[in-house]
Amino acid sequence: MNMSFKQAEMRRAIARKSVLRNWEAALAQDTKKLEAACRRYLKADGYTLKKIPAAHRNRELFGIGYMVINGRNMVELGATIHEYDASLEEVAMFAGLDGEWVNINELQTRIAAANANCGSQAA
């Protein structure tokens, strides 16, 4: 099958985008699994995990964050500088899950690098 250089380049770009989508899906799935596991472990210890609401004023500025609240309705983690400032990894370490899960920041870094690669090679 004879393919021109442009067709081959288009196929490579499509393949890179599909790999990127798969990584993003894996990241979203890992995040959901980790969040669910944190909720289970914290609930067993008498804590509640709160995620920043979608319409919260800080969500645009700081992104998605979490707070851990104890049985007496006091914040244990996630309110040092502003509300919901704990990351999911910090919550996992608090819950005792730190050694069992994939490093989410590492996956996000890989996705950002893949995005940068796709952008620079497409130009």
C-alpha positions as CSV (number, residue, x, y, z in Angstrom):
1,M,0.0,0.0,0.0
2,N,1.6,3.3,-1.1
3,M,0.9,6.1,1.2
4,S,2.0,9.7,0.7
5,F,4.0,11.4,3.5
6,K,1.0,13.5,4.4
7,Q,-1.3,10.5,4.8
8,A,1.3,8.7,7.0
9,E,1.7,11.8,9.1
10,M,-2.1,12.1,9.5
11,R,-2.3,8.5,10.6
12,R,0.4,9.0,13.2
13,A,-1.4,12.1,14.5
14,I,-4.6,10.2,14.8
15,A,-2.8,7.4,16.6
16,R,-1.2,9.9,19.0
17,K,-4.6,11.4,19.8
18,S,-6.1,8.0,20.5
19,V,-3.3,7.2,22.9
20,L,-3.8,10.5,24.6
21,R,-7.5,9.8,25.0
22,N,-6.7,6.4,26.5
23,W,-4.4,8.0,29.0
24,E,-6.9,10.6,29.9
25,A,-9.6,7.9,30.4
26,A,-7.2,5.9,32.5
27,L,-6.4,8.9,34.6
28,A,-10.1,9.7,35.1
29,Q,-10.8,6.0,36.0
30,D,-7.8,5.9,38.5
31,T,-9.0,9.2,40.0
32,K,-12.5,7.9,40.5
33,K,-11.2,4.6,42.0
34,L,-8.8,6.4,44.3
35,E,-11.5,8.8,45.5
36,A,-14.0,6.0,46.2
37,A,-11.3,4.0,48.1
38,C,-10.5,7.1,50.1
39,R,-14.1,7.6,51.0
40,R,-14.4,4.0,52.1
41,Y,-11.3,4.0,54.3
42,L,-12.1,7.4,55.8
43,K,-15.7,6.4,56.5
44,A,-14.5,3.3,58.3
45,D,-12.3,5.6,60.5
46,G,-15.2,8.0,61.2
47,Y,-14.2,10.7,58.7
48,T,-16.0,12.3,55.8
49,L,-14.5,13.3,52.5
50,K,-15.9,16.5,50.9
51,K,-15.1,17.5,47.4
52,I,-15.2,21.1,46.2
53,P,-18.7,21.8,44.8
54,A,-18.9,22.6,41.0
55,A,-20.2,26.1,41.6
56,H,-17.7,27.0,44.4
57,R,-15.9,30.3,43.9
58,N,-12.5,28.8,44.5
59,R,-12.8,26.0,41.9
60,E,-11.8,28.2,39.0
61,L,-8.8,29.6,40.8
62,F,-7.5,26.5,42.5
63,G,-9.1,23.5,40.7
64,I,-10.5,20.4,42.3
65,G,-9.7,20.0,46.0
66,Y,-10.9,18.0,49.0
67,M,-11.5,18.4,52.7
68,V,-11.5,15.6,55.4
69,I,-13.9,16.2,58.2
70,N,-14.0,14.3,61.4
71,G,-17.1,13.1,63.4
72,R,-17.3,16.4,65.3
73,N,-17.6,18.4,62.1
74,M,-14.1,19.8,62.3
75,V,-11.7,19.9,59.3
76,E,-8.8,17.6,59.7
77,L,-7.2,18.1,56.3
78,G,-7.8,20.5,53.4
79,A,-8.3,24.0,54.9
80,T,-4.8,25.4,55.5
81,I,-4.7,28.3,53.0
82,H,-8.2,28.1,51.7
83,E,-11.2,25.7,51.7
84,Y,-10.7,22.4,49.8
85,D,-7.0,22.8,49.4
86,A,-6.0,19.2,49.8
87,S,-5.1,17.1,46.8
88,L,-6.4,13.6,46.2
89,E,-2.9,12.2,46.9
90,E,-2.8,14.1,50.3
91,V,-6.2,12.6,51.1
92,A,-4.9,9.1,50.2
93,M,-1.9,9.5,52.4
94,F,-4.1,10.7,55.3
95,A,-6.4,7.6,54.7
96,G,-3.4,5.3,54.6
97,L,-3.5,4.4,50.9
98,D,-0.3,6.1,49.9
99,G,1.6,3.1,48.7
100,E,-1.2,1.3,46.9
101,W,-2.1,3.7,44.1
102,V,-0.6,5.1,40.9
103,N,0.9,8.6,41.3
104,I,-1.8,10.8,39.7
105,N,0.6,13.7,39.3
106,E,2.9,11.5,37.2
107,L,0.1,10.6,34.9
108,Q,-1.0,14.2,34.5
109,T,2.6,15.1,33.7
110,R,2.7,12.4,31.0
111,I,-0.6,13.7,29.5
112,A,0.7,17.3,29.4
113,A,4.0,16.1,27.7
114,A,1.9,14.1,25.2
115,N,-0.2,17.1,24.5
116,A,2.9,19.2,24.0
117,N,4.4,16.6,21.7
118,C,1.2,16.4,19.6
119,G,1.1,20.2,19.3
120,S,4.7,20.6,18.4
121,Q,4.7,17.8,15.8
122,A,1.5,18.9,14.2
123,A,2.9,22.3,13.4
